[in-house]
Amino acid sequence: MQAAPRLAFGVVADIQFADAEDGHDFGGCRRRYYRNSLRLLREAVRAWAGESPPIDFVLQLGDSIDGQNARRGEAESALQKVLEVLGQLSVPVHHAWGNHELYNFSRARLVHTGLYSRPAGGSDGPPDRECHAYHCSPAPRLRLVVLDTYDLSTLGTEPGSPRYQESLRLLREKNSNDDLNSPEGLKEPHFVAFNGGFSQAQLDWFNEVLKFSDENQEKVIVSAHVPLHPGASNGVCLAWNYEAALSVIHAHRSVVCVLAGHLHDGAYCLDSHGVHHLTLEGLIETPPDSNAFGTVHVYEDKMVLKGWGRIPDRVMHF
């Protein structure tokens, strides 16, 4: 008989809710179900609430509301609706920040919303309080790390700020297109404005967290909005300096899995160091008769994903 899981948690990505009619992606060929995504999220919350054994937390992997809310003047109300649904859960929700959060809000504003799940005070994250990266231990010898893949980004930042200037310089160095969201003709097509990257300060902090986890024989689950491995990406939806993040991960033995969103098709790979990279299918492009969320059970030697709708079941051995 299988031992009980050490931990169980819900996971969902790219809700992108807007109180708007269905539309399409930037390419104009993929349908997006803006209003319906909230209904699917309610279904997910009901399923998580009925899980046995009960879940310990939920991971919301970013892009909780769609960028069009900013143009419509509905960013605050749309976010409130999403947070109200998630607030029906009796467990914590850990939020990763995505590009659509930053289309709607500045970093300075996000810090004062319900999407700021970094613990108040303490040394759980990098020194910059606007960097939404942190870690916690939801069960003995298990650690969750939430990374901020837009720590380096032109999004949600004042154009005059050093963060913006450094990000724009890096982007223009790698992307010669007039439209910085276009990967067309690029040698490194992930250098687009809807992606972002890590500051050295965040990478140094991440390295210290993993050093602690190594020393304490912990297993670490990493979460981020943007994928960190080309094998769990389409080559475009990938963190700018993903190699630097992978170098940190591979310098340690504690990370077992990286969970991401951003790429609505989803993807998976097992890397050369035995780390699982799972990119979740996006709720926003899920038809009304389906869904896209999961529950993960963590055992001593594996993680088991039970998927709903277009998210397949998966067993990831350590």
N, C-alpha and C positions, 0 to 999 in steps of 0.2 A: 504493500500500500504506500502511495506517495505521501511524503511529509507535507504538512501544511505550508503554504507560501510564507516567506519571511515578510513580504510586502506586497500590496496590491495598489495599483493606481490607474486612474482614467487618463486618456490622452486624446487630444483633438487639435487640429491645425486649420488655419485659414478659414475662419468662420465668415469673415468679411461681410457682416450684416450691413444692410442699408434698407430703409423703408422706401424701396424703389422697385419698379418693374424689372423683370429679368433683362439682362444685357449680355454682352460678350466681352472676352478678354481683349487686350490691346491689339492682338492680331485680327480680331473680328470674327474668329471662327469657332471659339469655344464658348458655350453657353454658361452664364453665371446666374445663379438663382438667389438674388440678394435678399428678398423678403423671406423666402423659404428656409434660408440657413438658420434663422432663429427657431423655427419650428423643429428642425432637425436637432438643434442643440437641446431643446426641451426634451426630445426623445432620448438623447444621450444622457441627460441628467436623471431622467426617470430610470433608465437602465442601470446607471452607476449606483443610484440610491438603493436599488434592489439587489445589488451584488452580494454574494455570500461565498467566502468571507467578505466583510465590508471593505471598501477601498479606503486607503489612508490619505490620499490627496488626488488632485487632478492637475495634469500638466496641460496648459493652454499654450500652444507653440507659436503664437503670434498671428498678426493680421486679424484681430478680433472684429474690427469694423472696416468697411471699405473706404477708400480714399475719397470717393464722391461725396461722402457726408460733409467734408470740409466745404466743398463748393455749394452744397445745399444748406449750409448753416445748421446742420443737424449732428455734428460730431458728438456733442455732450449727450444729447438725447439718445442717439444710437448706442453709445457706450453704456449708458444707464440701463438700456433694455437688455444688453448682453450680460452685464454684471448682475442684474436682477435674477436672470435665469440661473447663472452660475451660483448666485447667492442662496439658492434653494438647497444647495448641498451643505451637509454638516461637517465637511472636511475642508482643509485649506486648498486654495487654487494657486498654483505657481504659474506666473505669466512670463513668457518671453516676449520681447518687443520686436515687431516686424516693421517693414517699410510702410504699411498702411496706417499703423499707429502714428508714425512720424509724418505722414501726409496730413493727418488730422490735428496733431498736437505737437508743440515744441517739447523738447526733453524737459525743460523747466516746468512745463505744465503737467507732463506725464507723471512726474514725481508726486504730484498732489492728486492723482486719480487712483481708482481701485486697481489699476494695472500695475501699480508699484508694489510688488510683492516682496521686495528686498526688506529684510528685517530692519526695524528702526534701531539706530545706534549699534554699538558692538563692532566687531571686526569681521563681519561675515562676507564683505565684498571689498572691491578696490577702494582706494582713498576718495576717488571722485564719486560723490553721492548720486550724480546724474548718470553714472555708468550702471546699467541695470544688470549687474552680474552678482551672484552670491552663491553660497553653499549652505546646506543643512544636512542633518543626519536623521532621516525619518524612521530608521530602525537600526539596531546595533550592527556595526561593521558594514553599513551601507551609507553611501553619501550621494546626494543629488547636487549637481552643479548646474546652475542656470547661467549661460553666457550671453553677452550682449554683442550681437554680430553687426551692430550699427554704431559701435563706439567710435569707429572711424566712418564718417558718412557726411554727405552734404545735406541730409534730411533732418528736419527738426532742430536745426542749429542756426544761430544768428550768422548771416553772411560775413560779418566783420570779425567773427571769433577765430581764434587759432585753430580750433577743431575743424571748422568749415574750410579755412584756407589750406590747411594741410591735406584734408580729404580731397578738395578740388584739384590741388596740385597733383596728387597721386592719380586721380581719375583722368585728368587731361594728359598726363604723361603716358598713360596706357590706352586711352580712348580718344581717337582723333575725329570722331564723328560729331557733327553739329548737334545731334540729339544724343545726349550722354546716356540715355536709356537704350540706345541701339547697339547691339553687339556685332552688327554687320561689318564683315571684313577684318575683324580684330584677331590678332594672334592669340590674345588672352581674352576670350569673349565674356568672362565673368566680371571684367572691369566695366560695369555699368552702374548707373546711379541708383537703380532699385536694389542693388546689393550693397554691402558695407563690409567693414572689417574690424580688426582688433587693434587697440592701442598697445604699445609695449608695456604700459603699466598694467593693463588687464592680463596680458600674457604672463607677466612676472608673477602676478597674484595667482593665476591659474596654476602655474608651476609649483608655487608654495603649497597650495591646497592639495595637489596630487602627491607632493612629497610627504605631507602629513598622512595622507591616506595609505601610501605605501608603507610607511613606518608602523601604521596601526592595522595593517592587513585588512583594509576596507575594499569593498567593491564600489566603483563609482559609475553612476549614470549621468551623462552629460546631456543637457538640452539646449537648443539654440533655434532661432528662426531659420537661419540660412544654413544649408548643408555644409559640412566640413570636408567631405571627400568626393572627388570626381566620380567615383563609382556609385555614389548615392545621389547623383545629380544628372542633369542633361548637358553639363558643360558650361551652361550659362548661370543657372541658379546655384551659386557657389560663393562662399566668403572670399573677399579680395585676397587676404593673406592666409588662406586656408592651410598652406604648407607650414606656416609658423605655428598654427594651432595644433596641427597633426604632429609636429616635432615635439611639442610639449607633451601631448598625449602619449606618444611612442617612447618618450624618455622615461616613462613610468609604467608600472605593471598593473595599476589599479583600475583603469577605465575598461569597462566591459561593453558599453554601448553608448552611441551618440544618437539622440532623437532630434529630428528637425522637421520643418515644414517648408513653406515657400514654393516648392515645386508641386503643383497641384496634382500631377500624375502619380506622385509617390515614386520611391526607388529604394533599393536595398543593396548593400554589399558587405562582405566580410573582408576586412583589409589584411594586409600582409603580417600585421602584428596580432591578429586574432580579435580585433575590435569590430563589433557589429555597428553598421551605420544604417539607420532606418529613417527614411524620409516619408512622412505620412501623407496620404492622399488628402487633398483639400476639401473641406465641407462645402465651400462656395460653388464648386463645379459638380456637386452631387445632385442628381435628379430627385424630384420630390418623392418618388417611390423607393428610394434607396437611403443610405446614410453613410457616414464616414467618421467613425470614432472607434476607440478600442479600450480594452482593459488589459493591463499588463500584470501578470503574477510573477514575482521574483522569488526563485528558489535558490538553494545553496549553489547549484551548478548550472542554472539556466534561467532565462526569462521567457515566459510564454505569453504571446500576444493573442488575445481573443478579439477578432475584428468584427465589426458590423458593416453591412452593406458592401461597399467597394474596397474595404480594407481587409486583405486576406489574413487568416490566422498564420502565426509564425512561431517557431521554437528557435531560440538563440542560445546555444550552449556556450558556457565559459571555458 
